[in-house]
């Protein structure tokens, strides 16, 4: 007996992949901006090059 496809589960799975791809794009767009701002803030305060030895 051939099993039928459950279109609701397939739609949910596709929507999950779509959502992850959207979040990934937003992450790749904004994280470099946030990191560059943080790196300059650390450089100004000297914490980035602080040696613990």
N, C-alpha and C positions, 0 to 999 in steps of 0.2 A: 504494500500500500504506500503510495507516495505521500510524503508529508507536505503540507502547505506552508507557505511562508507566512510568518507573522509580521504583517506590515507595520504594526505599531512598534514592535521591538526594533525593526530595521530603521524606522524613522527616528526613534530615540537614539540609536547607535550613530546614525548619520548626523543628527543634531549635536551629539556629544563631540564628534570629530570636528564639526563646524565651529562649535564654541571654543574648543581648544586651539584651533588655528587662529581664531580672532584674538583670543587672549595672548597667544604667542606673538602675534604681530604687534599688539599694543605694548607688550613687554619689551620686545626688541626695539621699538621706537622710543620708549621713554626711559628705560634703565640707563643707557649710556649718558643721557642728559643728567640724570640724578647722580650717577657715579662721578661724572666730571665735576659737578658742583661740590660733591663731598671730598674729592681728591684735593681740590684747591683749598677747601676749608681746612683739611688736615695739614696741608703744606704750610698754610699761614700760621697755624698754631704750633707746628713742629712735631706733632704726634706721629706723622707718617715715617719720619726718619729717626725716631727716638730709639736709641740703642739701650737695651736692658742690662748689658754686661756690667 
